Amino acid sequence: MILFKPEHKDMILAGKKTQTRRVGKKRWKVGSIHQARLNYYSEPFARLKITGVRRELLGWITNEDAEKEGYSCIAEYKQVFRRIYGFWDDMQEVWVIDFEVVKDGNN
């Protein structure tokens, strides 16, 4: 299971958001499939196949990455990250998870 903010649901379903950055332990493997939910108790809104996992510094984000996160530029993404996590530190290590929505009739 991967939790997302409500504002990300439509972005994911539309294929606009195909990447997420996470702080903490690694919980994803390339090729694995995870339910996307808004909270632990909500119904899944999508199934996501992990297509890439890497560790990098938050400050390494590129404009291309910001677009994969569903935003138009790094500044816009930084604003959202700060709201969600409460900080932005260029030296913070994060997991970068690339994913695609699994289309199998169960979504």
Phi, psi and omega in degrees: 000137174235127181268140178229158173286149180307326181295343182269344184305303182295327178296319180292312182297330179276354181081011180280325179255115181232015182210147175216147177251136183226143175264143176119203184281155176287128181231011189228145175233142178301132180095343179285157180242132183233147172284138173261125182225163177270336172200175185299332188258354181279159174290147176296140177258349177195163170246131185244131174264127180282122182252350178191144176218129176210159179255133176204171176280143181304323181291351180278355183302139178253169175300323177298318177297317179301322177293321176294333175283351177101011184240160187281338182199170180299317182301319179294317179296317179304318180300316180292316179301316179299318180296320182285312187261343179087004180199165166220122178226114181306334183266002178289127175282136179225159169269132175254119183244120174264142183209166172223150177286133177277123178259102181221015180087352180260003181266000000 
